[in-house]
Amino acid sequence: MRRTIDWDGDAVIAIDQCALPHEEIVLRLRDVDELIDAIQRLAVRGAPALGAAGALGVALLRHDPGVRVAAERLAQARPTAVNLRWGVERVLARLGDGPDAVLAEALAVLDEDERVNRAASDRAADLVRELVGRRPLRILTHCNAGRLATVAWGTALGAVRSLALAGDVEEVLADETRPLLQGARLTAYELAEMGVAYRICPDGAAAAAMAQGLVDCAIVGADRIAANGDVANKIGTYAVALAAARHGVPMIVVAPESTVDLSIPDGGHIRIEQRDPAEVTHFAGQRVAPPGAGAFNPAFDVTPADLVTAIVTQDRVWHP
Ligand code: MRU
């Protein structure tokens, strides 16, 4: 399995997630400005992949006297996923040990990512089997929390991967994920690659799918988890959680411990990225709304802890 993001001698290489599923392009990012641009236009995206990008960005800067200033710009490239700053700070902490140590730390972040995500995914798969009697399972997921959102394997879609390898998945409903279609483009691409049966579900149809008894479990990733278990994830996750609670469907969050931010007591302290209104007023580059139409376009929402059945990490099953 090709890593989503990796180090290649003197540059960061990353699968271009804006080009998928039509084209499989690998970007070569030679400096931090190119990396920040790739992050902001979502060519590199997904919380754990952003952690890796933060780590590798500091590796790019390891000989630069202005490393701390440039690293801060990188850490702020997207504000909601805590993993980006986590990756930057973890590698910055090795600056005093010299450039080789900085690079080694960044490479360690990459190696750990796959190991940690596999552990969290396997644990989540076991939990789902425990919670849901029915087999094979019908699973709903939102956005893309697969290998493309990590260095490898995935978190929520990693759990689907673990379940599918055991023959325990009947179908995945992949929320299309408005407005940028990470579900319809990326999750669908990964499920096809895994050979798992899936259908794309308009975000607004997730509740109806649950009402019709088509969903045994909802599994999603996270961008930041507060100390009380409130979960920031892709916009629309909160609506999935509300519908899941109404219909008695378990709502499982899978994430590495690096996504847990113990410095904030609850989700009210999470900064939510607001994106360009044109992502909503236009579709595939074409205006669909009348000229002058504004848009409310938060990239993420916060699901309150009481709507989350469990948060599963590499270390624990947490019932917030
Ligand atoms: O805006 P994106 O595509 O970066 O949002 C990604 C998500 O919300 C994912 O669900 C989250 O980062 C978890 S990825 C394992």
Boltz pocket constraint, residues with backbone or C-beta under 6 A from the ligand:
constraints:
  - pocket:
      binder: B
      contacts: [[A, 42], [A, 44], [A, 45], [A, 46], [A, 47], [A, 48], [A, 81], [A, 142], [A, 143], [A, 144], [A, 145], [A, 146], [A, 149], [A, 150], [A, 154], [A, 155], [A, 156], [A, 182], [A, 220], [A, 221], [A, 222], [A, 223], [A, 233], [A, 234], [A, 235], [A, 254], [A, 299]]
      max_distance: 6.0
